[in-house]
Amino acid sequence: MDREQEEMQFMGLLGIFVESFKIIQSWRRIFTQISLTLVLPLSLVFLLSIDVSEALISKINSNEQVLDRSAGTPRYKNLSDAISTEWAFFRLFKAAYFTFFLVLSLLSTAAVVYTVACIYTARDVTFRNVLRVVPRVWKRLVVTFLCTFFAFTLYNAFFAALVFAAMTMDGKGGDGSSAGSVALIALAVLYVVGFTYMAVVWQLASVVSVLEEDYGVRAMVKSRGLIKGNFVVSITIFLILNLCFWFVQAMFETLVVQGSPGRIPARAGYAVLFLTVTSGLFLFGLTVQTVIYLVCKSYHHENIHKSALWDHLEAYLGDYVSMESKVVHLEQCLV
């Protein structure tokens, strides 16, 4: 990373993308190792969940159609029990998927953010050190995620209550239904805007949790402050990356999940292609998050002393003792 911190505050959307791409290209070896170890399994879990979910839902829908035609027959109860079992299995699968996806996502975040920060400090970073650091950083990210999850839960509950109130508007005056529809549309727009903002805050809070002492609620508060002044750029990048993921998911469902059963080689080739693209998107997105953090810090003139940042990163290894502590220890011995 050859940019000085003072220059980074002027980086816009294109500059952040270019800088992130340069970082990955310049350190291809370690990012390839991280991708093969953490990002690739994350992408595999993501794509497999789409395939398996589609198969389970298709089977449930088929059985429900048969159930409707079997009303009043001895077969009805057996089909009803089978559908209940399939729904239970589907929910269990989704819970397992969410767990594996979350664990791999946080581990990948820890690895990429730590690596980019080491590159920023112009110090050598090895894959072995990354693997040693990730489990320790991961604990901080879990706390931040749990706080964010609680915030999202309250947010969803609040809007659910508002939607319920809008749907139960009475029709006094003859315009109750139209007023309710307008209210629902307004609530939907506000919900999407607020949800997107909270997601961006969470992503930046994950970087804060790795590179600073703050994590959990304090990281979220710090992230919210850093985004000010770069809100539009952060939201735009978030939307662009998520649109890319949506496009890949849609194409994967069309060409692989719903592809012709007779074209197995072609479907396998598409599956490998989308797995590679998804891994690249995950890696690029995590790198972009770290660069955005550095841009936001520069914009607010919060200087990042590379030596202090390196001390913080080295502390994760557990065997680092700063020069200051060594001096204090030496003075104590002399006394």
N, C-alpha and C positions, 0 to 999 in steps of 0.2 A: 504494500500500500504506500504509494509514493506521494500522496497528497498531505500537505500540512493541515492541521486542524483549522487554522484561520480560513483556508480556502474552502473547506467542506461546507461552511454555512451557505455558500452561494450555489451549491449543487441542487439542481432541480430533478424532475422525474427522469429525464434521459441520463443525466449525469450519475444518478444513483444506480440505474440499471447498468450503465457502462462500467462503473467502478466495481460493482459486484461481479460482473463477468470477468473483468481483468484479474480480480483476486482469485477466482476459481481457476482461471487459465494459468496464472503464474505459479499456483501451488497445486497443480493437477494431481500429483502423487498422493498427498495426504487426503485431499478431498475425494479421490477415488477410493482410498482405503475406508474413509468414513462412509461413503456411499454403499460400498459392498457390505459393510458390517452392520450399518444401522438404517440408512435411507432406503436401500433396496428392499429389505424385509418390511419396512413401513409401507412402501408402495405396493408390495405383494399382498399384504394384509388388506390394504385399501381396495385394490382391484378384485381380490377374491371375495370380499364381502359383497360387492356388487353382483358378481356371478351367482354366489350361493343364495343371496337374498332374492334375486330374480327367480331362481329355481323354486325356492320355498313358497314364495307368494303365488307363483303360477300354479303350483300343486294345490295350495289352499283354495284358490279361486275356482279351480276345476272341481274340487270336491264339494265346494259350496253350491255350485251349479247343479251337481248331481243331487245334493241334499234337497234343494228346492223341488226337484222333480220326484223325490222319494217320500214326500210328506204322507204320513198315514200308513206307511209300510214297515215291516219288521226291520228293514235295512236302515231306516232313518236313525235309530239310536246308535247303531254301530258307526255310521258316517259322522254323526254329531260328536261322538267320543273321539273319533280319529281326527276330526278338525280341531277339537280342543287340544289334543296332544300336539298337533302340528303347530298351533299357535304358541303353545308353551315352549316347544323346541325353537321356534323362530325368535321368541323373546330371549331365550337363553343364549342363542347364537349371537344376537345383537349385543347382549351384555358382555359376552366373551370378546367379541370384536372390538367394542368400545374400550375394554380394558387393555387389550394388546395394542391397539392403535394409540391409546394415550401414553402407555409406557414407552413405546418406540418413538413416538413423537417428541416426548420430553427428553429422552436420551439423545435423539438426533439434534434437538435444539441446543442442549448442553454442549455437545461435541462441536457443532458448527460455530456457535457464538464464541466459545473458548478459542477455537482455532483462528478465527478472524481477528479476535482481540490480540492474540499472540503475534499475528502477522502485522497488526497495526503498531505494536510496540517494537517491531523490527528485531524480534528475538527468534531463535530457532525453536521450532515446535515439532515434536515427533509423535507418531501415531501411538506409541507406547504411553507417552505422557497423557495424551487425550483419553485413552482408555482408563488411566488411573484417576483422572479428574472427574470424568462423567458421572460415576456413582455418587460422588460427593455433591456435585452441582445439582444433580437430579433431585435430591431431597429438597433443596430450596425451591426448585421449580414446581414440585408437587404442592408445597404450601401455597405458592402464588396461584396455582391452578385451582386449588380448593377454595381460596378466597374469591377468585373470579367466578367459579361455578356457583357459589352461594349468591354472588351479586346477580348473575344471570337468572338464577331461580327466582329471586325476589322481583327482578325486572319482568320476567314472564308472568308471574302471578299477578303483578300490578296491572299489566295490560290485559290479561285474561279477565280480570274484574271489570275493567273499562269496556271491553268488548261485550261482556255479558250485560252490562248496564245499557249499552247502545242497542243491543238486540231486543231488550225487553221494554223499549220505549213504547208508551201507549200511543194510540192513534188519535188523540184529541186534536180537534181542529182540522182533521183531514190530511195533515201533512206529516204525521208522525213517522210513517214508513220511509218517506223521502229523507226526513231529518236523520233517521236511524242509519240509512244507507250512506249519507254524507259523513256521518260520524264514524262509521266503520272504515270508510276510505281514508279519512284523515288519520284515524288510529293506525291503520296499516302502514301509511307513509311514515308516521312518527316512529312506529315500532322498528321499521327497517333502518331508518336513519340512526336511531339510538342503538340498535343491535350492532350495526356496523361500527359505530364509534367505540362501543365497549370492546368489540373484537380487536380493533386496532390498539386500544389501550392495553389489552391483555398481551398482545404480541410484543409490544415494546416493554411491558412489565417483565416479560420472560427474559429479555436481554438485560434489563436492570438487575434482575435477580442473580444473574451470572457475573456481571461486571462491577457491581457495587455491593455494599454491605446490606442494603435494603432488600427485603423480599416480603411476599405476602401483601398485606394491605398497604404497607409503606411503599412497596414497589409500584403498586397500582396508582397511588397518589403521585409518586415521582413521575411515572409514565404520563399521567394526565397533564402534568405541568410541562413536560418536555414537548408534547405534541403541539402545544399552543404556538402558533406561528408557522407550523408546517402541517396543519390539519388537512388542507386540501391535497397536498402531495401524498401524505400518508394514506388518506382515504382512497385516492386514485390508484395508488400502487396496490392497495388491498383489493380493490375491485378488479383491476386488471389480472392479477394473479388468480383470483377466484374464478373469473370468467375463463381463464385458461384451463383450470381444473375442471370446470363444468363442461367445457368443450371436449376435453379428453375423456371425461366420464361418459358423455353422450355418444361419442364415437366408439368407445369401448363397448357400450351396451348394444350399439347398432351392428358393429362388425364382428364382435366376439360372442357376446352373450346371446344375441338374437340372430346370429349368423346362420347360414345354411348348414345343416348337419353333415351334408356331403362334402363340404369344403373344409375339412379338418386341418390340412396343412396351411391353408390361407388364414384360418382363424388362429392357429398357433403362431404364425408369423406376426399377425396383428397384435396378439397378446404380448409377445416379446417387445414389439415396437412401443406399445402403450406403457409397458412396464418401464422401459428405458426413459420414455418422455416424462412419465410421472415422477420417477426418481430425480430426473434433472430439474423438474419444477419444484419439488420439495427442497432440494439442495439450494437452488437459486433463491427461493423464497426466504429460507433461513438466513442466507448470506445478506440479502437485501434488508432484512429486519435489523441486522447488526449495523449495516452502513447507515440506515435511517437513524439509529440511536446516536451514532457519531455525528451525523449532520445536525440533529436536534441539539445535542450538547454544544456544538460549535455555534449554532444559531443563538443560543441563550448565553453565549460567552462563558460557559462552564468549562474551563480548561481541564483537559484530561492529561495529567502528567504521566508520561509513558513509563517512567520508573516506578511511580506509585501504582499504576495499573499492573505493571509486571509483578510487583511485590504481592498484589492481591491475587493474581493468577497463580503465582508460585505457591502461595499459602495453601491452595487446594491440594498440592502434592503431599503436604503433611511433613515433609522433611526440610522445609525452607526456614531459615532463620535470617531475618533482615540484618543489615550492617549495624543499624541503630541498636538492636538488642545485643549484638555481639560486643559493642562498645560498652554498654551498660554492664554487661557481665564481666568484662575485663576490669572496669573500674571497681566493681564490687570485690573482685579477687585481689586487686592491688591494695584495697583498704584492709 
